[in-house]
């Protein structure tokens, strides 16, 4: 069983304009991943940074739906009591040009021992780490089918 971390753009993907085929495919792959999480086929890790970003979502319905999903399905939580260690690792990641919040997400996933960090952020996905695989929802689902 894999331990995974989805960043905020991943959670928002089903709410994006689905007229682009890539966006629609990523949304479907993300929903499939959510089903696998609900079925306990994957272990979902969340963090204080994810909760912070979700809390700032300007759309109340989306914010509530995302909080409901993570609250019901999170296997593990990297909380604010780990902020110092997370932000030290994030500072290393930021040297590669990654923004602070994104770096905190990746650092949290690494800290929690995730095998996969799943995102739809093309710029963030260019970052590669020896500790974790950064993939799109589509790459993750295709990879799971090959396993």
N, C-alpha and C positions, 0 to 999 in steps of 0.2 A: 504494500500500500504506500502510495506517495503522499508526502506532506507538501502542500502547496500554499502559495500566497498570491492573491489577486489584488492588483492595485486599484485605486479609485476609478481610473478611466475604464477599467474592465467592468466594474459594477455598473457604470453609466452607459456602457455600449448598447444595451437593448433600448435605451431611450434616445439614442442618436438617430439622425435622419437615415433611414434604411434604403434610400434610393441608390446608394453606391453599393455595388455587389460585395466589395471587401468588408464594408461596415455590416451589411446584412449577414454575411458568412461568419464574421467574428461574433456577432450577437448570438447567432444560433449555436456556435461552438461554446460560448460562455454559458448559455442556458443549459447546454448538455453537461458542462462541467458542474454547474449548480446541482443538476439531477444526481450526478455521481457523488457529490458531497452529501446530499440528502440521504442517498442510499448507503452511506458510510463506506464508499469505495475509495475515498480520498479524505485526507485529514486537512482541514482548513485552518490556517493560522491567520490571525488578525493582529492589529497593533493599535497603540494609542494614536499614532499618526493617521491610520485609516479612520478611526472613530472621530478624530478631530476634523478631517476633511469631509467626512460624511455629514457631520454636524453643521458644516458650512454650506451644504448643498442648498441652493436657493429654492428648490422645488420640494415642498413639504411631502407630497405623495411619494416621490422618489426616495427622499431621505428616510421616510418611515419604512418603505419596502426594503431598502438596503439594510437598515438597522435590524429590522425583523429577521431577515435572512441570516445576518452574521450572528445575531444574538442566539438564534435557534441552532445554528450549525457549526459554530467555531469549535474546533478541537483544542486550540491553544490561543493564548493571548500574551503578547509582549506589551506589558504595561509601562506606565510612566516611571515606575520605580527602576526601570532599566534604561531610562533616558540617557544617562551619562555614557554608558557603554555603547548604546545605539548611535548616539551622536558622534562618538569617537570614530566608529567604523564609517559612519556617513561622511565624515570629513575626509577620510581616505578615498571613498567613492567619488566625492565631489571633485577630486583632483582630475578625474577623467571628464569633467565638464557636465556632470549630472547636477540637477537642481537639488536644493536642500531636502524638500519633502520627498522627492523621488528617492534620494539617497537614503533617507530614513526608512522608507518602505523596504528597499533592498536590504539594508542593514538588519532590519527586524526579521526578515525572512531568513537571512543567513544565521542570525543569532538563534532562531527557533529550529534550525536544522532542516529547513525546507529543501527539497530537491529541485523544485521548480518555482520560479517567479513568473507570473503570467500577466501580461500587459498588452495594451493596444497602442502604446506610445512608441512610435517608430524611433524617435531620438533616444529614448531610454533603452530600447531593445538593442541598440548598437553597443551598449556597455556589456562587457563579458567578464565574468568572475569565475575563478577556479572552484569556488565553494557552491555555486548554484547555477542552474541553467535558466536563462531569460528567454522566454518564448511568447508567441502570440497564442490566443485561445485556439486558433486553427492548428498551429503546429503542435500544441499539446494534445488535442483530441486525435489528430492523425497519428502521433507518436504512441498514444495509448492503444490505438487499434492495432498497431504493429507489434506491441508487446505480447 
